C-alpha cells in the first residue's frame, strides 16, 4: 500500500508486532528433506528450535555449559 508521498507501508499482524525479535544473523538449517529444523546464530553460540508456538533456545556459555530456555510465544490454551 502506498500513500501520496510515495512511502511504502506494510501492515503486520498484531502477533508479529508483539512477538520477541529473534537474535540478528540467524541462519536456517534444513534436513535432507528440505524441512527447516532450527536456526543457528552467525557465531554458532545460539541454536533456536521453533515448533508451533514453542521456542527452545540453546546457548553455549563461555565455560562450556549449555543454557536451555523454553518459552511459549503464542496464546495459551486452557
N, C-alpha and C positions, 0 to 999 in steps of 0.2 A: 504494500500500500504506500502511495506517495502523497505528500501534501503539496501545496502550491509552491513551496520554496525549493522543491526538488530533493528534500531529505528523504531517506528511506527509513520506514518504521516497520518493525517486525513485532507482531503480537505473540507473546509467550504465554503458555498456560500458567495459571497461578501456582501449580505444583512445581514448575520449573523455577519460578522466582523465589520460592521459599525453601527449596532444597539446598543442602550444603554443597558448595562447589567442590569438584574433585581437585586434587593437587595438580599443578600445572605439569605439562610434558609427560602425560601418561600415554603409553603405547599399548594398543590392544594385542593380546596374544590369542591365537586361534589354534584349535586342534586339527588333526588331519582331515576332519570332515568340514573344515572351514567354519566351525562354530566358535564364537568368541567365548573364551573361558575365563579370562582375567585381564587386568590392566597392570602394567609394571611401570614404575617411575624411571626417568632417564638415568638416575644414579643407581638404579636397581636395589634400592633400600626399602621400597614400599610396593606391596602387591595388593591389589584391590579385586575382590571377587564379589560380583553382584548377581543375586538370584532373586528375581521378582522384586519385592520391596525390602529385601535384607542385603546389607553390605557388610562384608568382612574385610578388614584391613589388617595386613600382616606387615609389621615394620621391624627391620633389623636394627637393633641397638648397637652402639659402638663397642659394648662389652661382649658382643657375640650372642646375646639372648634375643628372643623374639617377643614382640608385644603384639598380641592379637586382640582386636576390638571388633565386636559385633554390634551393629546398630540397625534399627528398622527405619526406613526412610519414608514409607508410605503410611496411609491411615491404618490404625489398628482395628481389627475386627473383634467384636465382643460376642 
